[in-house]
Amino acid sequence: MMMEQNWILPTLIAIPFITGFLCWLIEKADDRLPRWIALLGMIATFALTLVLWQGNEFNTWLATQNAGADNVPWAAEFSVPWIPLLGIEFHLAMDGLSLLMIALTAFLGIMAVACSWGEIQRRVGFFHLNLLWSLGGVIGVFLAIDLFLFFFFWELMLLPIYFLIALWGHNAEGGRTKEYAATKFFIYTQASGLIMLIGILVLVLMNYVQSGVLSFNYHHLLGTDLGGWEFIVMLCFFIGFAVKLPVFPLHGWLPDAHAQAPTAGSVDLAGILIKTAAFGLLRFVLPLFPNASAEFAPIAMTLGAIGIFYGAFLAFAQTDMKRLLAYTSVSHMGFVLLAIYAGNLVSLQGLMIQMLAHGLSSAALFIMAGQMYERLHTRDLTKMGGMWGQFRYFAPLLMFFCAALLGIPGTGNFIGEILIMLGAFAKFPVFTVLAAASLVFGGLYSLILIYQALFGENTSKALAEQNGGRLHDLGKRELVLLVSLAVGLVWLGLYPQPALDVSHDAMAWIESSYHAPIVAEHAHAHQTHSHLAGGQ
């Protein structure tokens, strides 16, 4: 079954790469132009996702169908041969899950470009090259279903982040340098990527031994009988994604990378990059290794539960606002593991909303941390205080996003967490109760953040004057940014149905492939594929 070629898919990847390259070329001529080119590039990407959203039906796949390699609910596909000798093709496909993730990426890409407008003053073009190339790599990760191509984009999105942190980051106060943070991030992600590559190659070779067809194609690899190797290969993939998510105890790179990255880098990392790992677990780990995943579920849940509490406890101890937010990400990703390994439609749908809402709320808080740093030249919460009376817009917005992070009703985070717990409770009641208890800690660290920054002694004015500036409220550009993120969160909280409709088919297919592994039709699928290969 080959759908017609959809040229929008490669265009989605090409726009950030081309505009990023243009930013770099034009930097010599004009300093302001790269910002506008980057902004227009991300707006065009976002517009294309809306075109795809309008043009497709996402709610037609029935749960009664068996999950099979031939009926993955793709809404659009694009495929051209690339390295035919090794069975590698440039194969992109999009379902509701990847569409929503790309829409989030493009939207937060616009935010990242806009929030660095005043912050980045040197090598503006090269900065936007790195920012847009990492976003292009992320979109490639969400679309690639040839495993070689997927790995290519997976590695591609990491390199620009290294430069973003090392060249435009901040050195921690009295702590490590930005180069240290960038190198640590790079070593962690490269090592885990290599482990995943080993997993991909073993999977492809075992499939080759059985079918005689060398292929990296997702459809061909579904339902490969790995025998006793399944658990080991699944672990290779899991480690690759777990470092990125980050799952406790593999999260060591995250707090440093976040604290030292420029604002746009933090938005990119918290809002988008860690979602690629959750996406990888959903797209590859559950459908390709259903039995091993089911066996591994209790271990993954335990790691998730430890992560939820560990992240929350460490968030309490932080005085740097960005480090505090980084540890809340570790905590929230425990919920993601709970949702993925519960693996039923309700928890997976909840995960979709949670990922979108967490992307928006954490991006907003990192943008606000950056804005605060521009005004006070510090991110140390112990030195702040009393800003409620000083700011007309900044303080209430900070309060709103902290409340959203804590999952207050009316925001998308609440819908996501409730659905995840409803879905997971039937299968893993103990873990769900633990996760629910951890929400109390979420409330506490949000309140501590609000109290230390906004109330208490009025030290912030003196602090700004001491650093040669005065406290000025949010400008128009900053207000538009934050209000649009707030609107997105409230929309997800009050009317999540459109997002749930779009992701329904993809999630229903993942659920059925996880609970009813694709084995029986695999032999048949291979006969047809090898027949096709012979026919070509």
C-alpha positions as CSV (number, residue, x, y, z in Angstrom):
1,M,0.0,0.0,0.0
2,M,1.8,3.1,-1.2
3,M,0.2,6.5,-0.6
4,E,0.9,9.3,-3.1
5,Q,4.0,11.3,-2.4
6,N,3.3,14.2,-0.1
7,W,5.8,16.9,-0.7
8,I,4.9,18.9,2.3
9,L,6.8,16.5,4.6
10,P,10.3,17.0,3.1
11,T,9.4,20.8,2.9
12,L,8.8,20.8,6.7
13,I,12.4,19.6,7.2
14,A,13.9,21.7,4.5
15,I,12.6,25.1,5.6
16,P,14.5,25.3,8.9
17,F,17.7,24.1,7.2
18,I,17.5,26.5,4.3
19,T,16.5,29.5,6.4
20,G,19.1,28.7,9.0
21,F,21.8,28.6,6.3
22,L,20.5,31.9,4.9
23,C,20.7,33.5,8.3
24,W,24.4,32.6,8.5
25,L,25.2,33.8,4.9
26,I,23.4,37.2,5.4
27,E,25.0,37.9,8.8
28,K,27.9,39.8,7.3
29,A,25.6,42.2,5.4
30,D,23.1,43.0,8.2
31,D,22.8,42.1,11.9
32,R,19.0,42.4,12.1
33,L,18.0,40.5,9.0
34,P,18.9,37.0,10.3
35,R,16.3,37.3,13.1
36,W,13.5,38.1,10.6
37,I,14.5,35.3,8.3
38,A,14.5,32.8,11.1
39,L,11.2,34.1,12.4
40,L,9.6,33.8,8.9
41,G,11.0,30.4,8.4
42,M,9.5,29.1,11.7
43,I,6.1,30.8,10.9
44,A,6.1,29.1,7.5
45,T,6.8,25.7,9.1
46,F,4.0,26.2,11.6
47,A,1.6,27.3,8.8
48,L,2.4,24.0,6.9
49,T,1.6,21.9,9.9
50,L,-1.8,23.7,10.0
51,V,-2.3,22.9,6.3
52,L,-1.6,19.2,7.0
53,W,-4.0,19.3,10.0
54,Q,-6.8,20.7,7.9
55,G,-6.3,18.4,5.0
56,N,-6.5,15.0,6.8
57,E,-8.9,12.8,8.7
58,F,-7.4,11.5,11.8
59,N,-10.2,9.7,13.6
60,T,-11.1,6.8,11.3
61,W,-8.9,3.9,12.5
62,L,-10.9,1.4,14.4
63,A,-9.6,-0.3,17.5
64,T,-11.1,-3.5,16.2
65,Q,-8.6,-3.7,13.4
66,N,-5.5,-5.7,14.2
67,A,-2.3,-3.6,14.4
68,G,-0.2,-4.7,11.5
69,A,2.6,-3.4,9.4
70,D,0.3,-2.7,6.5
71,N,-2.3,-0.6,8.4
72,V,-0.3,1.9,10.4
73,P,-2.5,4.9,10.3
74,W,-0.3,7.3,8.3
75,A,-2.0,10.4,7.1
76,A,0.8,11.3,4.7
77,E,4.0,9.6,3.3
78,F,7.0,10.6,1.2
79,S,9.6,8.1,0.0
80,V,12.5,8.2,-2.4
81,P,15.4,5.7,-2.7
82,W,18.6,6.8,-0.9
83,I,21.2,4.0,-0.5
84,P,19.4,1.1,-2.2
85,L,22.3,-1.2,-1.8
86,L,21.8,-1.2,2.0
87,G,18.0,-1.0,1.8
88,I,18.0,2.6,3.1
89,E,15.4,5.0,1.7
90,F,14.5,8.6,2.5
91,H,11.2,7.6,3.9
92,L,9.0,10.1,5.9
93,A,5.6,9.4,7.2
94,M,3.2,11.4,9.4
95,D,0.4,10.3,11.7
96,G,-1.5,12.3,14.3
97,L,1.2,11.8,16.9
98,S,4.0,13.2,14.8
99,L,1.8,16.0,13.4
100,L,1.1,17.4,16.9
101,M,4.8,17.1,17.9
102,I,5.8,19.0,14.8
103,A,3.2,21.7,15.4
104,L,4.6,22.0,19.0
105,T,8.2,22.2,17.6
106,A,7.3,24.9,15.0
107,F,5.3,26.9,17.6
108,L,8.1,26.8,20.2
109,G,10.6,27.5,17.4
110,I,8.8,30.8,16.8
111,M,9.0,31.5,20.6
112,A,12.7,30.6,20.7
113,V,13.6,33.0,17.8
114,A,11.5,35.8,19.4
115,C,12.8,35.4,22.9
116,S,16.4,35.7,21.8
117,W,15.7,38.9,19.9
118,G,17.3,41.1,22.6
119,E,19.4,38.5,24.3
120,I,21.8,37.5,21.5
121,Q,24.0,40.3,20.3
122,R,27.0,38.6,18.8
123,R,27.3,36.2,15.8
124,V,23.5,36.5,15.3
125,G,23.5,34.6,12.0
126,F,25.5,31.7,13.3
127,F,23.2,31.5,16.4
128,H,20.1,31.2,14.2
129,L,21.8,28.6,12.0
130,N,22.3,26.4,15.1
131,L,18.9,27.1,16.5
132,L,17.1,26.3,13.2
133,W,19.2,23.3,12.3
134,S,18.5,21.7,15.7
135,L,14.7,22.3,15.1
136,G,15.0,20.9,11.6
137,G,16.7,17.8,13.0
138,V,13.9,17.4,15.5
139,I,11.2,17.6,12.8
140,G,13.2,15.0,10.9
141,V,13.1,12.7,14.0
142,F,9.3,13.1,14.1
143,L,8.9,12.2,10.5
144,A,11.6,9.6,9.6
145,I,10.4,6.0,9.6
146,D,13.5,4.5,8.0
147,L,15.6,3.7,11.0
148,F,18.9,4.8,9.4
149,L,17.3,8.1,8.5
150,F,15.9,8.4,12.0
151,F,19.3,7.9,13.5
152,F,20.8,10.4,11.1
153,F,18.4,13.1,12.2
154,W,18.7,12.0,15.9
155,E,22.5,12.8,15.8
156,L,22.0,15.9,13.6
157,M,19.7,17.7,16.1
158,L,22.3,17.3,18.9
159,L,25.4,19.0,17.4
160,P,23.8,22.5,17.1
161,I,22.7,22.4,20.7
162,Y,26.4,21.9,21.7
163,F,27.3,25.1,20.0
164,L,24.3,27.0,21.4
165,I,25.4,26.2,24.9
166,A,29.1,26.5,24.4
167,L,29.1,29.8,22.5
168,W,26.0,31.7,23.8
169,G,25.5,30.1,27.2
170,H,26.0,31.6,30.6
171,N,28.6,30.5,33.1
172,A,27.0,29.5,36.4
173,E,27.5,31.8,39.3
174,G,30.5,30.5,41.2
175,G,30.1,27.2,39.4
176,R,30.9,25.3,36.2
177,T,31.6,26.9,32.8
178,K,29.2,26.7,29.9
179,E,31.8,24.7,27.9
180,Y,31.7,22.1,30.6
181,A,27.9,21.9,30.4
182,A,28.0,21.6,26.6
183,T,30.6,18.9,26.6
184,K,28.8,16.9,29.3
185,F,25.5,17.1,27.3
186,F,27.4,16.0,24.1
187,I,29.1,13.0,25.7
188,Y,25.9,11.8,27.3
189,T,23.9,12.0,24.2
190,Q,26.6,10.6,21.8
191,A,27.3,7.6,24.0
192,S,23.6,6.8,24.3
193,G,23.2,7.3,20.6
194,L,25.9,4.8,19.8
195,I,24.1,2.2,22.1
196,M,20.9,2.8,20.1
197,L,22.8,2.4,16.8
198,I,24.0,-1.0,18.0
199,G,20.4,-1.9,18.7
200,I,19.3,-0.7,15.2
201,L,22.0,-2.7,13.5
202,V,21.2,-5.9,15.4
203,L,17.5,-5.6,14.6
204,V,18.2,-5.0,10.9
205,L,20.6,-8.0,10.7
206,M,18.3,-10.4,12.5
207,N,15.5,-9.3,10.2
208,Y,17.9,-9.9,7.2
209,V,18.7,-13.4,8.4
210,Q,15.0,-14.3,8.6
211,S,13.7,-12.6,5.4
212,G,16.8,-12.3,3.2
213,V,15.9,-8.7,2.6
214,L,18.3,-6.0,3.9
215,S,16.1,-3.1,5.0
216,F,15.9,-0.3,7.5
217,N,12.2,0.2,6.8
218,Y,10.0,0.5,9.8
219,H,7.2,-1.6,8.2
220,H,9.6,-4.4,7.3
221,L,11.1,-4.5,10.8
222,L,7.7,-4.6,12.7
223,G,7.2,-8.0,14.1
224,T,10.7,-9.3,13.5
225,D,11.1,-12.4,15.7
226,L,14.2,-11.6,17.8
227,G,13.9,-14.7,20.1
228,G,16.1,-14.3,23.1
229,W,17.6,-11.1,21.8
230,E,14.4,-9.0,22.0
231,F,15.1,-7.8,25.6
232,I,18.7,-6.8,24.8
233,V,17.9,-5.0,21.6
234,M,14.9,-3.2,23.4
235,L,17.3,-2.1,26.1
236,C,19.7,-0.6,23.5
237,F,16.8,1.5,22.2
238,F,15.5,2.3,25.7
239,I,18.9,3.6,26.9
240,G,19.2,5.8,23.8
241,F,15.9,7.4,24.6
242,A,16.2,7.3,28.4
243,V,19.3,9.5,28.4
244,K,17.4,12.1,26.4
245,L,14.1,11.9,28.3
246,P,16.0,12.0,31.0
247,V,15.2,9.0,33.1
248,F,16.8,8.8,36.6
249,P,19.8,7.8,36.9
250,L,20.8,9.0,33.4
251,H,19.8,12.6,33.8
252,G,23.2,14.0,34.9
253,W,23.5,16.3,31.8
254,L,20.2,18.0,32.2
255,P,20.5,20.5,35.1
256,D,23.9,21.9,33.8
257,A,22.8,22.1,30.2
258,H,19.6,23.9,31.2
259,A,21.2,26.3,33.6
260,Q,24.0,27.3,31.2
261,A,22.1,27.4,27.9
262,P,20.8,30.7,26.5
263,T,17.1,31.2,26.8
264,A,16.3,29.9,23.3
265,G,18.4,26.8,24.0
266,S,16.5,26.1,27.2
267,V,13.2,26.5,25.4
268,D,14.5,24.1,22.7
269,L,15.8,21.6,25.3
270,A,12.8,21.6,27.7
271,G,10.0,22.2,25.3
272,I,11.0,20.0,22.3
273,L,14.2,17.9,22.7
274,I,13.1,15.8,25.6
275,K,9.8,15.1,23.8
276,T,11.8,13.4,21.0
277,A,12.7,10.7,23.5
278,A,9.1,10.1,24.6
279,F,8.2,10.0,20.9
280,G,10.9,7.4,20.2
281,L,9.6,5.1,23.0
282,L,6.1,5.3,21.5
283,R,7.0,5.0,17.9
284,F,9.8,2.4,18.1
285,V,10.2,0.7,21.5
286,L,6.6,-0.4,22.1
287,P,5.6,-1.5,18.6
288,L,9.0,-3.2,17.7
289,F,9.5,-5.0,21.0
290,P,6.1,-5.5,22.6
291,N,6.9,-8.6,24.6
292,A,10.2,-7.2,26.0
293,S,8.5,-3.8,26.7
294,A,5.7,-5.5,28.7
295,E,8.3,-7.5,30.7
296,F,10.3,-4.3,31.3
297,A,7.3,-2.2,32.2
298,P,7.6,-2.6,36.0
299,I,11.3,-1.6,35.9
300,A,10.6,1.4,33.8
301,M,7.7,2.4,36.1
302,T,10.0,2.1,39.1
303,L,12.6,4.3,37.5
304,G,9.8,6.8,36.6
305,A,8.5,6.8,40.2
306,I,12.0,7.4,41.6
307,G,12.5,10.2,39.0
308,I,9.2,11.9,40.0
309,F,10.3,12.2,43.7
310,Y,14.0,12.7,43.1
311,G,13.3,15.5,40.7
312,A,10.9,17.2,43.1
313,F,13.2,16.9,46.1
314,L,16.1,18.3,44.2
315,A,14.0,21.1,42.9
316,F,13.4,22.2,46.5
317,A,17.2,22.5,47.1
318,Q,17.9,24.8,44.1
319,T,18.4,28.6,44.4
320,D,19.1,29.1,40.7
321,M,15.7,29.5,39.0
322,K,16.8,27.6,35.8
323,R,18.2,24.7,37.8
324,L,14.9,24.5,39.7
325,L,13.0,24.3,36.5
326,A,15.4,21.7,35.1
327,Y,14.7,19.4,38.0
328,T,11.0,19.9,37.6
329,S,11.4,18.5,34.1
330,V,13.1,15.3,35.5
331,S,10.1,15.0,37.8
332,H,7.5,15.4,35.1
333,M,9.2,12.9,32.8
334,G,8.4,10.2,35.4
335,F,4.8,10.7,34.5
336,V,5.7,10.2,30.8
337,L,7.2,6.8,31.6
338,L,4.1,5.8,33.6
339,A,1.8,6.8,30.7
340,I,3.9,5.0,28.0
341,Y,4.3,1.7,29.8
342,A,0.6,1.6,31.0
343,G,0.1,1.6,27.2
344,N,-3.7,2.0,27.0
345,L,-5.5,4.5,25.0
346,V,-6.5,6.7,27.9
347,S,-3.0,7.0,29.3
348,L,-1.5,7.5,25.9
349,Q,-4.0,10.3,25.0
350,G,-3.2,11.9,28.4
351,L,0.5,11.6,27.5
352,M,-0.1,13.5,24.3
353,I,-1.8,16.4,26.1
354,Q,0.8,16.3,28.9
355,M,3.7,16.6,26.4
356,L,2.1,19.5,24.6
357,A,1.2,21.3,27.8
358,H,4.6,20.6,29.4
359,G,6.3,21.9,26.3
360,L,4.3,25.2,26.5
361,S,4.5,25.7,30.3
362,S,8.2,24.9,30.7
363,A,9.1,27.0,27.6
364,A,7.2,29.9,29.1
365,L,9.0,29.6,32.5
366,F,12.4,29.4,30.9
367,I,11.6,32.5,28.8
368,M,10.6,34.3,32.0
369,A,13.8,33.1,33.7
370,G,15.7,34.7,30.8
371,Q,13.7,37.9,31.0
372,M,14.3,38.1,34.7
373,Y,18.0,37.6,34.1
374,E,18.0,40.5,31.6
375,R,16.6,42.7,34.3
376,L,18.3,41.6,37.5
377,H,21.5,40.0,36.1
378,T,21.0,37.1,38.4
379,R,18.9,34.0,38.6
380,D,19.5,33.4,42.3
381,L,16.1,33.2,44.0
382,T,17.5,34.0,47.4
383,K,18.4,37.5,46.1
384,M,15.0,38.2,44.6
385,G,11.8,39.2,46.2
386,G,9.0,41.7,46.3
387,M,8.4,41.9,42.6
388,W,4.7,41.7,42.8
389,G,4.4,45.4,43.5
390,Q,7.1,46.3,40.9
391,F,5.6,44.6,37.8
392,R,2.2,45.0,36.3
393,Y,2.4,42.1,33.8
394,F,5.5,40.0,34.7
395,A,4.3,38.9,38.2
396,P,0.8,37.6,37.3
397,L,2.1,35.8,34.2
398,L,4.9,34.1,36.3
399,M,2.2,33.1,38.8
400,F,0.0,31.6,36.0
401,F,2.8,29.5,34.5
402,C,3.9,28.2,37.9
403,A,0.3,27.2,38.6
404,A,0.1,25.6,35.1
405,L,3.3,23.6,35.9
406,L,1.7,22.4,39.1
407,G,-1.3,21.2,37.0
408,I,-4.1,23.5,38.1
409,P,-7.5,22.8,36.6
410,G,-8.1,24.9,33.5
411,T,-4.6,24.2,32.1
412,G,-3.5,21.4,29.7
413,N,-1.2,20.0,32.4
414,F,-4.2,19.1,34.5
415,I,-6.0,17.3,31.7
416,G,-2.8,15.4,30.8
417,E,-2.1,14.3,34.4
418,I,-5.7,13.2,35.1
419,L,-5.9,11.1,31.9
420,I,-2.5,9.5,32.6
421,M,-3.6,8.5,36.1
422,L,-7.0,7.3,35.0
423,G,-5.4,5.2,32.3
424,A,-2.6,3.8,34.4
425,F,-4.6,3.0,37.5
426,A,-6.3,-0.2,36.3
427,K,-3.0,-1.8,35.5
428,F,-0.5,-0.2,37.9
429,P,-2.5,1.1,40.9
430,V,0.6,1.4,43.3
431,F,2.6,3.4,40.9
432,T,-0.4,5.6,40.1
433,V,-1.0,6.4,43.7
434,L,2.6,7.2,44.2
435,A,2.6,9.5,41.2
436,A,-0.6,11.2,42.5
437,A,1.1,11.8,45.9
438,S,4.0,13.4,44.1
439,L,1.7,16.2,42.8
440,V,1.8,17.6,46.3
441,F,5.5,18.2,45.9
442,G,4.8,19.8,42.5
443,G,2.5,22.2,44.3
444,L,5.2,23.0,46.9
445,Y,8.1,23.8,44.6
446,S,5.8,26.0,42.4
447,L,4.7,27.9,45.5
448,I,8.3,28.3,46.7
449,L,9.2,29.7,43.3
450,I,6.3,32.1,43.4
451,Y,7.0,33.2,47.0
452,Q,10.7,33.7,46.6
453,A,10.5,35.6,43.4
454,L,7.4,37.7,43.8
455,F,6.7,38.2,47.5
456,G,8.9,38.5,50.6
457,E,11.3,41.4,51.1
458,N,11.5,43.9,48.3
459,T,15.1,43.4,47.2
460,S,14.7,43.2,43.4
461,K,14.6,47.0,42.8
462,A,17.9,47.5,44.7
463,L,19.4,44.5,42.8
464,A,18.5,46.0,39.4
465,E,19.9,49.4,40.4
466,Q,23.1,47.8,41.7
467,N,23.5,46.2,38.2
468,G,23.1,49.6,36.5
469,G,19.6,49.0,35.2
470,R,16.1,49.8,36.3
471,L,13.2,47.5,36.6
472,H,11.1,47.9,33.5
473,D,8.1,45.7,32.8
474,L,7.6,43.4,29.9
475,G,7.8,45.0,26.4
476,K,5.2,44.3,23.7
477,R,7.2,41.5,22.1
478,E,7.7,39.7,25.4
479,L,4.0,40.1,26.3
480,V,2.8,38.7,22.9
481,L,5.1,35.7,23.5
482,L,3.9,34.9,26.9
483,V,0.2,35.5,26.3
484,S,0.3,33.3,23.2
485,L,1.8,30.5,25.3
486,A,-0.8,31.1,28.1
487,V,-3.6,31.0,25.5
488,G,-2.3,27.6,24.2
489,L,-2.3,26.2,27.8
490,V,-5.8,27.3,28.6
491,W,-7.1,26.1,25.2
492,L,-5.6,22.6,26.0
493,G,-7.1,22.8,29.4
494,L,-10.6,23.8,28.4
495,Y,-11.0,22.2,25.0
496,P,-8.5,19.4,24.5
497,Q,-10.7,17.5,22.0
498,P,-9.1,18.6,18.7
499,A,-5.7,17.4,19.9
500,L,-7.2,14.2,21.2
501,D,-9.0,13.6,17.9
502,V,-5.8,14.1,15.9
503,S,-3.7,11.7,18.1
504,H,-6.5,9.1,18.4
505,D,-5.6,6.8,15.5
506,A,-1.9,6.8,16.2
507,M,-2.4,6.0,19.9
508,A,-5.0,3.3,19.2
509,W,-2.5,1.6,16.8
510,I,0.3,1.9,19.3
511,E,-1.9,0.4,22.0
512,S,-3.0,-2.6,19.9
513,S,0.6,-3.3,18.7
514,Y,1.8,-3.2,22.3
515,H,-0.9,-5.5,23.6
516,A,-1.4,-7.7,20.5
517,P,2.1,-8.1,19.0
518,I,2.5,-8.1,15.2
519,V,3.7,-11.6,14.5
520,A,1.3,-13.6,12.5
521,E,1.2,-11.5,9.3
522,H,4.9,-10.9,9.3
523,A,5.8,-13.8,7.1
524,H,3.0,-12.7,4.7
525,A,4.2,-9.1,4.8
526,H,7.7,-10.2,3.9
527,Q,6.7,-12.3,1.0
528,T,4.9,-9.3,-0.5
529,H,7.9,-7.0,0.3
530,S,10.5,-9.4,-1.2
531,H,8.2,-9.9,-4.2
532,L,8.0,-6.1,-4.6
533,A,11.7,-5.8,-4.2
534,G,12.2,-8.4,-6.8
535,G,9.6,-6.7,-9.1
536,Q,11.5,-3.4,-8.9
